């Protein structure tokens, strides 16, 4: 190619990949192996000592996974990435590098219900403490900062309501506090929003959702922006202090602007073990090739469905940032001008019972706990994904008792609207 930078669609197809040098295979092969042969004893020692890059064991790295990592890093504008078994695994591995027992991290209240549960309950056993802030009140993030704060965590487009988070404003708070900003970009994908362009230091995804896009493979990924100085103030010893398991190497000093991705691999993935299957990596890579086409269709369909629901007499309200009347529309225009995503909620005048009833009457929409599929999906969050929260917390997270969440697929929009119309009428 010429010296021009490839466009997004070109990167989605080609980044990280090349024909297999042995067989000439054009698609990235599935390297379904546990381990890799060393050239000799010196080669093995250099790999284990982080003095050379290469493959050792698929729990730590695999050539199929490496293509996926390079592709997502390129799409997000990061320096390096690490693929893991799920989005939840990505969050654990990221925070393991940042937090010691007794440390805190600030998280936006509007998050996927599974993340709220993980942060509130599971992380307590590690001694990691979450402090909640309101993404609609930037000052609440500032008030939450203490000397124990080590990170801020937000979603670019929040699940389930599809609200847009002001990434730049919260990034300013993180910079002032001297901590990294972590952005879960699952619902937006880099096609709609690139958080690193707006001040994020780390981006995570559930690859299971829009990047994979077909509801067939679990995966997660961590992208290092290469923007944070991990040596400042001694806050992050996993990166700044000598690592005894690697003969005293200081990761920040040795690996520079991709030190965090290295730490996640050699200190997190190596020891915690949430490795991504090479087969799943292959499936997700195949999905990413059509990401730009799918995301635009998702967004166009979602806008049409939201407009229909907004005018229906059985609907009390619609929360979709793509509607001009929505409170997040200005943020959507700033951060996601190509579309406000495909996941949103609406409230029914009949309350909790009406929400449960509607889900059971839909025929084309699949009732399941996932988003980002080619198929359109529906769920009643208060009775499922957010059921572990009390009523007040459900409302704060955008999952009140009358709320139904839709993930709009790539079917014909007229068919989706017809299905909703018959279910609402029934």
C-alpha positions as CSV (number, residue, x, y, z in Angstrom):
1,X,0.0,0.0,0.0
2,X,0.9,3.7,-0.2
3,X,1.9,5.7,2.8
4,X,-1.7,6.7,3.4
5,X,-3.3,5.4,6.6
6,X,-5.9,2.6,5.9
7,X,-9.5,3.5,6.5
8,X,-11.6,1.8,9.2
9,X,-13.2,-0.8,6.9
10,X,-9.8,-1.7,5.4
11,X,-8.4,-2.2,8.9
12,X,-11.5,-4.3,9.9
13,X,-10.6,-6.8,7.1
14,X,-6.8,-6.6,7.0
15,X,-5.2,-5.4,10.3
16,X,-2.9,-7.9,11.9
17,X,-3.4,-10.5,9.1
18,X,-1.4,-11.7,6.1
19,X,-1.4,-14.9,4.1
20,X,0.0,-17.9,6.0
21,X,3.7,-18.1,5.1
22,X,3.7,-21.9,5.0
23,X,0.5,-22.8,3.2
24,X,-0.6,-19.5,1.6
25,X,-4.0,-19.7,3.3
26,X,-5.6,-16.3,3.0
27,X,-7.9,-16.6,6.1
28,X,-6.1,-16.5,9.4
29,X,-5.6,-20.2,10.4
30,X,-6.9,-21.6,13.7
31,X,-3.7,-22.5,15.6
32,X,-5.5,-25.1,17.8
33,X,-2.5,-26.1,19.8
34,X,-1.6,-25.9,23.5
35,X,2.1,-25.2,23.0
36,X,4.9,-24.3,20.6
37,X,8.3,-25.8,19.9
38,X,11.4,-23.7,20.9
39,X,14.4,-23.3,18.5
40,X,16.8,-24.3,21.2
41,X,17.5,-23.8,25.0
42,X,18.6,-20.2,24.6
43,X,15.4,-19.3,22.6
44,X,13.3,-20.9,25.3
45,X,15.1,-19.0,28.0
46,X,14.7,-15.7,26.2
47,X,11.0,-16.2,25.8
48,X,10.4,-17.0,29.4
49,X,12.6,-14.1,30.5
50,X,10.7,-11.5,28.4
51,X,13.8,-10.9,26.3
52,X,12.2,-11.9,23.1
53,X,8.6,-12.1,21.7
54,X,7.2,-15.4,20.6
55,X,4.8,-18.2,21.4
56,X,5.2,-20.4,24.5
57,X,1.8,-21.7,25.5
58,X,-1.7,-20.8,24.3
59,X,-2.7,-19.7,27.8
60,X,-0.3,-16.8,27.4
61,X,-0.5,-16.2,23.6
62,X,-1.4,-17.8,20.3
63,X,-0.9,-16.7,16.7
64,X,-4.7,-16.7,15.9
65,X,-5.3,-14.6,19.0
66,X,-2.4,-12.3,18.1
67,X,-4.1,-11.3,14.8
68,X,-7.3,-10.5,16.8
69,X,-5.4,-8.4,19.3
70,X,-3.6,-6.4,16.6
71,X,-6.8,-5.8,14.7
72,X,-8.8,-4.5,17.6
73,X,-5.8,-2.4,18.8
74,X,-5.7,-0.8,15.3
75,X,-9.4,-0.2,15.2
76,X,-9.3,1.5,18.6
77,X,-6.1,3.4,18.0
78,X,-4.2,1.7,20.8
79,X,-0.6,0.5,21.0
80,X,-1.3,-3.1,21.9
81,X,-4.1,-5.4,23.0
82,X,-4.7,-8.7,24.9
83,X,-7.6,-11.1,24.1
84,X,-9.1,-13.0,27.0
85,X,-12.0,-15.4,27.6
86,X,-14.8,-12.9,28.2
87,X,-15.6,-9.3,28.9
88,X,-15.7,-10.1,32.7
89,X,-12.3,-11.7,32.4
90,X,-11.0,-8.5,30.8
91,X,-12.2,-6.4,33.7
92,X,-10.6,-8.7,36.3
93,X,-7.2,-8.8,34.5
94,X,-7.2,-5.0,34.0
95,X,-8.0,-4.2,37.7
96,X,-5.5,-6.8,38.9
97,X,-2.7,-4.7,37.5
98,X,-4.0,-1.5,39.1
99,X,-5.4,-2.4,42.6
100,X,-3.9,-3.7,45.8
101,X,-6.1,-4.9,48.7
102,X,-7.8,-1.9,50.2
103,X,-7.6,0.2,47.1
104,X,-10.6,1.8,45.4
105,X,-11.8,2.5,41.9
106,X,-14.7,4.8,40.8
107,X,-17.4,3.4,38.5
108,X,-20.3,5.0,36.8
109,X,-23.6,3.8,38.2
110,X,-25.0,3.2,34.7
111,X,-23.4,-0.1,33.8
112,X,-24.2,-3.6,32.6
113,X,-25.9,-5.4,35.5
114,X,-23.2,-8.2,35.5
115,X,-20.5,-5.6,36.0
116,X,-22.4,-4.0,38.8
117,X,-22.6,-7.4,40.5
118,X,-19.0,-8.2,39.8
119,X,-17.8,-4.8,41.2
120,X,-20.0,-4.9,44.2
121,X,-19.7,-8.5,45.3
122,X,-17.0,-10.6,43.6
123,X,-14.3,-8.0,43.9
124,X,-14.7,-7.7,47.6
125,X,-12.9,-11.0,48.0
126,X,-9.8,-9.4,46.4
127,X,-10.1,-6.4,48.8
128,X,-11.0,-4.1,45.9
129,X,-13.6,-1.5,46.7
130,X,-15.9,0.2,44.2
131,X,-17.2,3.8,44.8
132,X,-20.2,4.7,42.6
133,X,-20.6,8.0,40.7
134,X,-23.3,9.4,38.5
135,X,-22.3,9.8,34.9
136,X,-24.9,12.6,34.6
137,X,-23.1,14.5,37.4
138,X,-19.4,14.8,36.5
139,X,-18.7,16.5,39.9
140,X,-19.7,13.2,41.6
141,X,-16.6,11.6,40.1
142,X,-14.5,14.4,41.6
143,X,-16.1,14.0,45.0
144,X,-15.5,10.3,44.9
145,X,-11.7,10.6,44.5
146,X,-9.6,9.6,47.6
147,X,-5.9,8.8,48.2
148,X,-6.9,5.1,47.6
149,X,-8.4,5.8,44.2
150,X,-6.5,3.9,41.5
151,X,-8.8,4.0,38.4
152,X,-12.1,5.3,37.0
153,X,-14.4,2.9,35.0
154,X,-17.2,3.9,32.6
155,X,-19.1,2.6,29.6
156,X,-19.1,4.7,26.4
157,X,-22.7,3.8,25.7
158,X,-24.3,2.5,28.9
159,X,-26.1,-0.7,29.2
160,X,-29.1,-1.1,29.3
161,X,-30.5,2.4,28.6
162,X,-28.1,3.3,25.7
163,X,-27.2,6.6,27.4
164,X,-24.0,8.4,26.1
165,X,-21.2,9.1,28.7
166,X,-19.2,12.3,28.5
167,X,-15.8,10.6,28.1
168,X,-13.8,13.8,27.8
169,X,-15.2,15.4,30.9
170,X,-14.6,12.3,33.0
171,X,-11.1,11.9,31.5
172,X,-10.3,15.4,32.8
173,X,-11.3,14.2,36.3
174,X,-9.0,11.1,35.9
175,X,-6.1,13.3,34.7
176,X,-6.5,15.6,37.7
177,X,-6.6,12.6,40.1
178,X,-3.6,11.0,38.4
179,X,-5.4,7.7,37.6
180,X,-6.2,5.9,34.4
181,X,-9.6,6.1,32.7
182,X,-11.0,2.7,31.7
183,X,-13.8,2.7,29.1
184,X,-15.9,-0.3,28.3
185,X,-16.7,0.3,24.6
186,X,-18.8,-2.8,24.0
187,X,-22.0,-1.2,23.0
188,X,-20.4,1.4,20.7
189,X,-17.6,-0.6,19.1
190,X,-14.8,1.5,17.6
191,X,-17.0,2.0,14.5
192,X,-19.1,4.5,16.5
193,X,-16.8,5.7,19.3
194,X,-13.0,5.5,19.8
195,X,-12.6,6.3,23.5
196,X,-8.8,6.8,23.2
197,X,-9.5,9.8,21.0
198,X,-11.4,11.3,23.9
199,X,-8.9,10.6,26.7
200,X,-9.3,6.9,27.7
201,X,-6.2,5.1,28.8
202,X,-7.5,1.6,28.7
203,X,-10.4,0.2,26.6
204,X,-12.2,-3.1,27.2
205,X,-14.8,-5.0,25.2
206,X,-16.9,-8.0,25.5
207,X,-16.0,-9.4,22.1
208,X,-19.1,-11.6,22.5
209,X,-21.2,-8.6,21.4
210,X,-20.9,-6.3,18.4
211,X,-17.3,-7.1,17.5
212,X,-18.1,-10.8,17.1
213,X,-21.6,-9.9,16.2
214,X,-23.1,-13.3,15.6
215,X,-23.9,-14.6,19.0
216,X,-21.7,-17.7,18.7
217,X,-18.5,-17.0,20.6
218,X,-17.5,-15.6,24.0
219,X,-14.4,-13.3,24.2
220,X,-13.1,-10.2,25.8
221,X,-10.2,-7.8,25.0
222,X,-8.1,-5.2,26.7
223,X,-6.6,-2.3,24.6
224,X,-3.7,-0.3,25.9
225,X,-3.8,3.3,24.7
226,X,-0.1,3.8,25.6
227,X,-1.0,7.2,27.2
228,X,-0.5,6.7,30.9
229,X,2.8,7.1,32.8
230,X,2.7,4.1,35.2
231,X,5.8,5.2,37.1
232,X,4.3,8.4,38.5
233,X,4.0,8.5,42.3
234,X,4.6,4.8,42.8
235,X,0.8,4.1,42.6
236,X,1.2,1.1,40.3
237,X,3.9,-1.2,41.6
238,X,2.9,-4.0,39.3
239,X,4.2,-1.9,36.4
240,X,6.8,0.4,38.0
241,X,8.6,-1.9,40.5
242,X,11.0,-4.8,39.7
243,X,9.1,-8.0,39.0
244,X,10.8,-10.9,40.9
245,X,9.3,-13.5,38.5
246,X,11.1,-11.8,35.6
247,X,14.5,-11.2,37.1
248,X,13.8,-7.7,38.3
249,X,12.4,-6.2,35.1
250,X,10.4,-3.0,35.5
251,X,7.6,-3.3,32.9
252,X,7.1,0.4,32.4
253,X,10.8,1.0,31.9
254,X,11.3,-2.0,29.6
255,X,8.1,-1.9,27.4
256,X,7.2,1.8,27.4
257,X,3.9,2.7,25.8
258,X,2.6,-0.9,25.7
259,X,3.7,-1.8,29.2
260,X,0.2,-2.2,30.4
261,X,-0.8,-4.7,27.8
262,X,2.4,-6.7,28.6
263,X,1.5,-6.6,32.3
264,X,-2.0,-7.9,31.6
265,X,-0.5,-10.8,29.6
266,X,2.5,-11.8,31.7
267,X,1.1,-11.0,35.2
268,X,-2.7,-11.4,34.7
269,X,-3.4,-13.9,31.9
270,X,-0.4,-16.1,32.7
271,X,-1.4,-16.5,36.4
272,X,-5.2,-16.1,36.4
273,X,-5.6,-18.2,33.2
274,X,-8.7,-16.8,31.4
275,X,-7.3,-17.7,28.0
276,X,-9.4,-17.2,24.8
277,X,-9.8,-20.3,22.6
278,X,-8.1,-19.9,19.2
279,X,-11.4,-21.1,17.6
280,X,-13.3,-18.3,19.3
281,X,-10.6,-15.8,18.2
282,X,-11.1,-17.0,14.6
283,X,-14.9,-16.7,14.8
284,X,-14.6,-13.2,16.2
285,X,-12.1,-12.1,13.6
286,X,-14.6,-13.2,10.9
287,X,-17.2,-11.1,12.6
288,X,-15.0,-8.0,12.7
289,X,-14.6,-8.1,9.0
290,X,-18.2,-7.0,8.5
291,X,-18.4,-4.7,11.6
292,X,-18.8,-1.4,9.7
293,X,-21.6,-2.8,7.5
294,X,-23.4,-4.4,10.5
295,X,-23.0,-1.4,12.9
296,X,-24.5,1.0,10.4
297,X,-27.5,-1.3,9.8
298,X,-27.9,-1.8,13.5
299,X,-28.0,1.9,14.1
300,X,-30.3,2.7,11.2
301,X,-32.8,0.0,12.3
302,X,-32.6,1.1,16.0
303,X,-33.4,4.7,15.0
304,X,-36.5,3.5,13.1
305,X,-37.7,1.3,15.9
306,X,-37.2,4.0,18.5
307,X,-39.2,6.5,16.5
308,X,-42.0,3.9,16.2
309,X,-42.1,3.2,19.9
310,X,-41.9,6.9,20.8
311,X,-45.3,7.4,19.0
312,X,-47.0,4.3,20.4
313,X,-49.8,4.9,22.9
314,X,-48.8,2.0,25.1
315,X,-45.3,3.4,25.5
316,X,-44.6,5.8,28.4
317,X,-41.1,6.8,27.3
318,X,-38.1,5.8,25.0
319,X,-34.5,6.1,26.1
320,X,-32.5,6.3,22.8
321,X,-29.8,8.9,22.3
322,X,-30.4,9.0,18.6
323,X,-33.8,10.7,19.1
324,X,-33.6,14.5,18.9
325,X,-35.7,14.8,22.0
326,X,-33.5,12.5,24.1
327,X,-31.4,14.1,26.9
328,X,-28.3,12.4,25.6
329,X,-28.8,13.5,21.9
330,X,-26.1,16.3,22.1
331,X,-23.6,13.9,23.5
332,X,-24.5,11.4,20.8
333,X,-23.9,14.0,18.1
334,X,-20.5,14.7,19.6
335,X,-19.2,11.2,20.3
336,X,-21.2,9.0,17.9
337,X,-22.2,11.0,14.9
338,X,-22.6,7.8,12.7
339,X,-25.3,6.4,15.1
340,X,-26.2,6.1,18.7
341,X,-25.9,2.4,18.9
342,X,-28.4,-0.5,18.7
343,X,-29.2,-1.1,22.4
344,X,-31.8,1.0,24.1
345,X,-34.7,0.8,26.5
346,X,-38.3,1.9,26.7
347,X,-40.9,2.0,29.5
348,X,-44.4,0.7,29.2
349,X,-47.4,2.4,30.8
350,X,-48.5,-0.9,32.3
351,X,-45.4,-1.2,34.5
352,X,-43.6,-4.4,35.5
353,X,-46.4,-6.8,34.4
354,X,-46.7,-5.1,31.0
355,X,-42.9,-5.5,30.4
356,X,-42.9,-9.2,31.3
357,X,-46.0,-9.7,29.1
358,X,-44.6,-7.9,26.1
359,X,-41.4,-10.0,26.1
360,X,-43.5,-13.2,26.0
361,X,-45.6,-12.0,23.0
362,X,-42.8,-11.0,20.7
363,X,-42.1,-13.5,17.9
364,X,-39.2,-12.2,15.8
365,X,-37.3,-10.9,18.8
366,X,-35.4,-13.5,20.7
367,X,-35.8,-13.4,24.5
368,X,-32.3,-13.9,25.9
369,X,-29.5,-12.3,27.9
370,X,-27.2,-10.9,25.3
371,X,-26.8,-7.9,23.0
372,X,-25.0,-7.2,19.8
373,X,-26.2,-10.1,17.7
374,X,-27.3,-10.0,14.1
375,X,-30.7,-11.0,15.4
376,X,-32.9,-8.7,17.4
377,X,-33.1,-9.5,21.1
378,X,-35.3,-8.5,24.0
379,X,-35.1,-8.8,27.8
380,X,-36.9,-7.3,30.8
381,X,-33.8,-6.2,32.9
382,X,-35.6,-5.8,36.3
383,X,-36.5,-9.5,36.4
384,X,-33.2,-10.8,34.8
385,X,-29.9,-9.0,34.2
386,X,-30.5,-6.4,37.0
387,X,-32.6,-8.6,39.3
388,X,-29.8,-8.7,42.0
389,X,-30.3,-4.9,42.6
390,X,-32.8,-3.3,44.9
391,X,-35.5,-1.2,43.3
392,X,-33.7,2.1,43.9
393,X,-30.5,0.8,42.3
394,X,-32.4,-0.6,39.4
395,X,-33.8,2.8,38.6
396,X,-30.4,4.5,39.0
397,X,-28.9,2.0,36.5
398,X,-31.7,2.6,34.0
399,X,-33.4,-0.7,34.6
400,X,-36.6,0.2,36.4
401,X,-39.5,-2.2,36.8
402,X,-41.3,-0.9,33.7
403,X,-38.3,-1.0,31.4
404,X,-37.7,-3.3,28.4
405,X,-34.3,-3.5,26.7
406,X,-34.0,-4.1,23.0
407,X,-30.9,-5.0,21.0
408,X,-31.8,-4.2,17.4
409,X,-30.4,-6.6,14.8
410,X,-29.9,-6.3,11.1
411,X,-33.3,-7.7,9.9
412,X,-35.7,-5.6,7.8
413,X,-36.8,-2.7,10.0
414,X,-40.4,-3.1,8.8
415,X,-40.5,-6.7,10.2
416,X,-39.2,-5.6,13.6
417,X,-41.7,-2.8,13.8
418,X,-44.5,-5.2,12.8
419,X,-43.5,-7.6,15.6
420,X,-43.5,-4.9,18.2
421,X,-46.8,-3.6,17.0
422,X,-48.6,-7.0,17.3
423,X,-47.1,-7.6,20.7
424,X,-48.0,-4.1,22.0
425,X,-51.5,-4.5,20.6
426,X,-52.0,-7.9,22.2
